[in-house]
Amino acid sequence: MLHLCFLLASFFYACSGEFGFPHPGEQYPTSTSIMNDLFFVPSWDSVQQSGPFDYIIVGTGFCGYAFAAQILEKNPHAKILMLERGPFFLPAHFQSLPLALQGTVAAKLESYPWTLTQATAESPYAKWVHGVAPFFGGRSTKWSGWCPRPTAQEMEGWHPSVIDAAGRYFERAERLLNVTNSFYRSALQEEIMQLMHSRLHTVSSATRVMPAPLSIEDGSKFSVVGSLLQLVLRQRTLAKQGHGAPLRIVINCVVKRISESEGVLETSKGEVTLSARTRIVLAMGAIPPATLLVNSIPALAKAPLQFSSHLISAITARVPRKEYPFASRLDIQQTPQIGAFYLAGCVHGKLQFHIQATVISSPRLESEDIITMGHRMPDVLTSATPEQLKQSKEYVLFVFAILGEQEIKNSSWVRKNDKDPDLTTNIKLQIQQSRGDMEVWDAMEAGAFQVLENILSPNKSSSLQYWNKGKWTSQRPAKELTRRPGCVHEGSSLPIGEDGNQLVDLDYRLAGSQNIYITGAALWPRSGSWNPTLTMVALTLDLADRLSN
């Protein structure tokens, strides 16, 4: 981040006509002109003149960065072109921004390149899915940062070779994402984890609990933006020395269609010629690659593609701090303390859920503390509001986000929308809840209440209060208040496997294609409930090694 600031400053000096001599400098610079000059490909002609490419990566998020970094580590001379549909917007994760921007910019970071069905809009609870982030860096500028390793049991239904590949690359993926489970080292974290471990058996559906596994860089939420720009600079230096090839990135470039037979990739800026050796890697989420492929391969447009996502509930509660036997440890340190944990659970031994929990103790809360805590909260879903914080100085505050798996055999789907002529949005999305989904939703909320009332309440919930309709009350909030209409972690549109019904082969290549490869949660045979980013990156690293070999 600091290095990026120096580069931007250097650009302004370079554009100043030697500080205003012998003529005035640039008066109307734009963010696009600055970033193109420093990092990105400034003209489409230079792209066409630089080919053919070994790899074309569509997307600049987690998987795009992981693939490029791994390929270039093995072969710095690899010729890579990355295409990003949006502009450069944020240089870091949005939680690193000033507080006034955190609450406003986040809502503007999403786009919805699909049309929801009427049945989805009329669903009683889950009515939509969170959108894509159409900017350089993708969702890494607004993600939650939770990176649990799923166990083999939690990947039930996946092909054994894919489970094995994820296991081999988890450690490397954690290094790439800077994952740690010791970001919160407060007395509060230590005491709460002891409570959770000692009483976990009182929650019938719980399977394991651990300190929050978070992706953190220099004390802030990790984003690929800085790392990817640094990779551009490294490759530029190696190229000048004759020891590598430049990493070329084009922003504001929408990929519309792929024609392997014609050897052409069609974009909003023009065509890219594909050679026989060019590998196309789709690193663009779950729905956008499905959109691209149904417009590129007519056979895929004939039937709906499957779809999965995670259901969400949110519960906020508090307990008087004085009721805990360790209250004196918390009172000694007057500055706010934050803790966080991840609890996994399973319903009837089948569908999964998990709790992302934030724990806060703030005996003496100042205005600057609210700003600091906004930067240090695990994520937006588990962040307390300033109002809740100000009213809870004598309490330990608990903010739960509970995520549940949807059944993979359901009535949810994505399919081509022939009524929309726009190739980037001509997709219909349906999200429906099955009976099994509703059982998961009931069970995961019951599990969350058990955690709060059986484990985290010393007096068995007698002093426990819930945030309910804008005030604190002993009454549990109703389902209409806890259940969120927006689903997250969409996936399963292009599942991987070998049973004949899967669309992607075990080498990550789209079935029937020559050189199109899929990354990300589109591959998921079933979603589980665990946050997908770590596994996405692990499998992307496996793909990169397979292709580099």
N, C-alpha and C positions, 0 to 999 in steps of 0.2 A: 504494500500500500504506500509506504514512504517512498519507495523507488519510483512508483507511478507518479507521485507528486513532483519529484525532481524532473522527470521526463516532460511532464506538462509545462513546468516552468521553463525548461530549456526550449520548448517549442515556441512559447511566446517571445522569448529573447531572439530566437532565430528568425521570427517573422517581423521583427521590429525594424528592419532595415538598418542593422547595426545601431540599435538604440535610437532610431529616428534620424540617422545620417547615412546617406545624403538625401533620404526621402522619408516620409512617414511610413510607419509599418502597417501591418494588417489591422484594419479597423472593425471588421465584422466576422471574426472567426466563429465557427460553429463547432459543437461537440463532434459532429460527424467528420468535418474537415480535419480537426485536430487528431482524432483517433485514427482516421485513415492514413494521415501523414506519419503517425508514429508506429502503428501496429497492423493495420488492415490493408488489404489490397485496394488501391485508390481507383482503379479502372478495370472494366471487364475485359478490355483488350489484353491487359497484362496476364489475366487468367488464361485466356485462349492461347497466348504465346508461351505460357509456362508448361503446358501439358505435353504429353499425356501424364496423368497422375497415377501413382501406385494405389492411393486410397482417396476416396471422396467421402468425407464424414458430414452427414446432414444433422446439424445441431451442435451447440457449444455448451451443453450442460454437463452433468456429472459423467455420463457415459462417453460423450464426445471427447472430453478432456482426458479421461482415463485411457481411452483407446489411443489417442495421439501420443500421450506421454509414454505409454508402454511400448508402442511401435518405435518411437524415436530413441528410447533408451536402448533398444536392441539394434536399431539401424538408423543412425542420425542422417543418413543419406536418403531415407525414404521420402518420396515426393507426396506430400499430403495437402489436400485442399479441404478446408472446412467452410460450410455454407450455413449462415445464420439468417433466419427469416426476418429478425428484428434488428433494431439499432443498439448501440451501446447506450446504457442508461445508468446503471449503478456500478460504482467501482468496488463495492463491498456488500455484505449482507445488510438488509434494511434495518436490522436491529442495531447496527453500528451507527445509524443516522441519528441526528438530533431527535428528541422525543416528539416534537411537533410533526416531523416527517414520518416517524414510525407509524403513527395512527392514521395517516392519510395516504402515503405512497403505497402501502401494502395492498390496499384495495384496488389500486390502479395497475398492479403488476400482472393481472390475469386477463386473458382473452378466452373467448368461448367459440372456437371454430367448428361448431356443430349446431344442429337444431334438435331440441328436446321433443319427444313425443307428447301428445296430449295426456296419455296415461301417466307419464312421469310427472308432469306438472300437477296432476291431480292426486298423486300419492299422498297418504296421510302424514308421512314423516319425511323420508328422503326424497327430495324433489329435484335435485341437480347435483352435479359433480364439480369440484373446483377446477378452474380453467388452467390453461397452459400459460407459461411466462414467456411471451414472445420478444425476448431481449437477449443480448449477449450474456452468456452465463446461465440462461434458462432458470429453472427453479432454484438453483443454488443461491440466488440472491434473496429468496424468501422462505426457504424450507425450514423445517423444525429442528433439524440437526440430530435427531435420534437415530442411532445406528446399532441396534441389537444384532448379535449373531443368532440367526434361527438355529435351533437344534435339528437333528435329523428327524426327530418325531414331528417337529413343527413344519417340516417340508414333506410330510406324508402326501403321496399322490404325485410326487415329482419323480422323474426318471433317476435311477441310482447314479448314473454317470454324471448327471447335472448336479446332484447333491454332493458328489465327490469333488467335482470341479470347484463348487462354491467353497467347500471346506479347505481345499488346497490354497485358495486365493484370499480367504478372509483376512489373514494377517497382513498381506500386502495391501489389500484395499483399506484396511484400518490405518496403515501408514500413510497412504495417499490422501486420505480424508482427515488425518490427524485426530483419530477417534481416541477419546479417553473416558474412563469412568471415575476419574478423581478430580473433575473440575471443581466440584463443591467439596471443600474440606473443613467445613465448619463443625462446631460441636453439635449443632442441630442435625446435620447430616449423619454424624456418627451415631447419635442417640436414636434417631428415627430408624436407621438401618438395623440397629440392634432390636428395636421393637418389631420391625417387620419380619426379621428372620426368626425371632423367638415365638411369634404368634401366627405365622403364616398358615399353620394347620387349621386355624379357626375359620378360614375362608375356603369353603368346600370346593370351589371351582379353580382355585389358584394352583399353578404348577411350579412357578419359580419367581424369585424377586432378586433384583440387583441394583446397585447404584446406577444412575442414569448414564448410559453410554452415548456421549455426545461428540459431535465433530466440531472441534474448536481450534482456532488458529490465532496465536498471539492474544489470547484472552477473549476473542470475539468469535461469533459463529462463522464457520468456514464457508467460503464461497470460492468457486473455481475461477472467478474473474482474474484475480491477481496472479494465480498460478498459471493460467493459460497465457496471459500476456507475457509472463516471465519466460514461458516456453518459446514464445515467438522471438523474444530477444535472444535467447540462447541459440536458437537455430540460425538466426541472422548472423550472429558472431561466428558460429561454426562454418556457415556458408562462405563468409568472407575469408576464412582461413583455409578453405578447401576441404574441411572436415565434416561437412554436412550439407543439407538442403534447407532452404527457407520453409517455414511453416506458413502457408498462405491461408488467410481467413477473409471471407467476404461477408459483410453485414448487409442487412436490408435486401436479402436475396431469398426469395421463396422458391423452393423446388416444387414443380407442378406435376411432372410426369417422368417416368423412367422407361426407356425403350431399349431393352438389351438387344433385341433383334436388329435395331437400327444403329445401335452403339451411341445413343444420345441420352443425355440428361437435360431435360427442359426446365429452365428457371425463369423467374420474372426479369432477369437481366439478359438472358440469352441462353444459348445452348452450350453444353460442355461435351466434348467428344470423349467417348469411352473407348479405351483400348481393351484388348483381350485380357490384359493383366490388371485392369482397374477394378478394385474391390469397392463396392458402395456399402457404407456402414450407416444404417439408420439409427441415430441416437437422438430421438425427438419425442420420447414419451410413449404413450400407448394408443391414443386416438389419431394423432397426426400421421404416424406411419401407416395406419390402416387406411386413412383417407388417401394418402399418396399411392398406396398399392392397389386399391380398388379402382383408381383412375388410370393405373398403368397396366393392370392385368385383368382383362374382362372376366376371366373365370372366377376371380375373387369377389366380384360384384354380384354374383348370382344368388348368394345366400347370406344371411346375417352372420357376422362374426361375433364370437362370444365376448362377454364383458364381465369384469368383476371390480369391486371397489370395497372400501371400508366404511361401515356405518360409524357415526360419532355421537357420543353423549358427553356432556360437560356438567360437572358438579363442583361447587365451591362450598367449603365448610370451615368452621373454626372451633377451637377448643381453648378455654382459658389456660394461659401458660402456667399459672401457679399450680395447676392440677398435676403437672408432670413431675416426677421425682428428680428430674434433671433440670428443673426450672432455674436453679441458681447458676448453672453453667451458661444459660442463655442470658440471664440478667446481667452477668458480669460484663459481657460484651454488648454495649449499648447500640452499636451500629447494626443495621439489618443483617440477618443471616438467611441464606437460601440453601435448601437441600432439594434433591430430586431423586426419584427412583422409578424403576420400570418393573411392573408386575405382569406376568403372563398367566393366562388361564385358558381353560378348555371346557366346552359345554357338552356333556354326555359323551366325552371322549372323542368328539368329532370336530365341530367348528370351534375356532379359536377367538380369543379377545385379549387385549392387554390394556393396562392403565399406565399413562404417562402422568406422573404426579410431581407437582411442585409444592414444597413446604417452605413457609416463610415465618420468621420471627423478627419483628421490628419494634422494639420497646420505645425507641426515640426516633421517630420518623421525621426527617427534614425534607424540604422540597428537592434538594440535590440528591437525596437518597432515592426518591422516586425515579429520577432520571437514570441514576446508576443501575437501579434494579431493572429498569426497562431494557438496558443493554445486557444484563446478566441473566434474565429469565430464560429457562430452557427453550421456550417457544411461545408463540402467540396464543395457542390453544390453552396453555397452562400458565398464563400470566394473570395476576390479580390486577384489578382496576385500581386507579388512584383512590377512588371512593372506598373500596373494600379495604385497602391498606390503611387509610386514615382512620377508619372505624375499628381497627383491630390491633391497636398498639399493645393491648394486654392479652393478646391471643396468639396462638400458633395457627396460621392460616394454611389450608390445604386446597389446592386447585387441581382437579382431576380432569384429564381428557381420556375418555374410554373409547377404544377403537375395536370394532368387531368385524369378523370375516363374513362375507356373503357366500351362500352356497354357489358353487361353480355351475351346477345345473339349475338354471333359473330362467326367468323370462326377460332378463336384461340382454341387450345386444347393441352392436353398432352395424349400420348398413348404409349403402350408398343412397343418397337422396337425389334422384334424377330430376327433381323439380328445381334444383339449385344449379345454375350454370357455372358458379365459381368453384374451380377445382380445389381450392384450399378450405372450403367450408361445406362441400356437398356431401355431408354425412348426417345421418339421423342417429340419435342416441336414446335408448330406452333403459331406465333403471326401475326395476320392480323388486319388491321384497316378498320372498317366499315365506311359508310357515316356519321353515327352519331359520330364516333370517330374523324373524320376529322373536323366536325362542332365544337366539343369541342376544338380541337387543335386551330382552328381559333379564337374561342371566348375567350379562356383563354389568348391567346397572345394579342388580342384586349383589354381585360380587363387590362392586365399588362401595355400596352401602355397608357391606360386611367389613370391609377394610377400615372404613371410618368408624364404625360403631363397635367392632370387636377388637381391633388392634390399636387404633390411634386415639381412642377415647378411654382414658384411665378409669373413668367412672361409668363405663358401659353406656355411653351416649347420653347420660343424664344432663350433661352441660354442653353437649354438642349442638351447634347451630348451623343451619344451612342458609345460603343466600337464596332467597325465595321471593320472587316478584319484587326485587329491588330493596329487600330488607332482610334482616337476620331473624330466623325463626327456628324453633325446634322441629317443625314439621318438614318432612322430606318434600322436595319439589316434585311436581307432577311430571309425567312423561312429556307432556306438551312443552315443558320448560327445559327439560334436560336434553331432549333429542334434537340434534342439529339437522337442518334440511339439506346441507351440503355434504356429500360424500367426498372422500379423499383416496389417494393411492389407487387410481384407476389402473387396470391392467387386463391381461389374459386375452387381448384381441388377436394375438398371433402366437399361440402357445407352442412350446417346444416339446418334442417327444418323438416316438417312433411307432406309435400304434396304428398309423394310417389315417387317423383323424386330425393329427396335429399339422400345423401349417409351417412349422420351422423344424428342420432336421437337427440332430444332436450336435452338429458342428456350427450351429447358429445361422446356417444358410437357409433362406426362404426356399421351401420345397419347390422343386421344378425350375428354379432360377440358376443362373451360372455364377453370378458374383454379387448377389444382394444379401447382406447380412443384417440381422436384427439384434438390438440390444435393449436393455431396460425391462420394465415390468410388463410390457406387451407379451413377453415370453412366458409369463407365469401360468402353469397348468392349473393351479389354484392359488388363492392369494394368501392363505394364512391370515394372521392379523398383524404380524410384525412389520415395522417400517421397512420399506423395500430398498432404500438407497445403497446400503452396504452390500447386499447381495447383487444388486444391479451392477455395481462397480466390480465386484469380484468376478462375475461371469464375463464382463467386458474385458477384464485383464486376461482371462482364459482365451477369449476370442482373439485378442491381439497377439498372444503368444502362438496360437495355432497358425495364424496367417503369417506371422513373421518367420515361422519355421518352414 
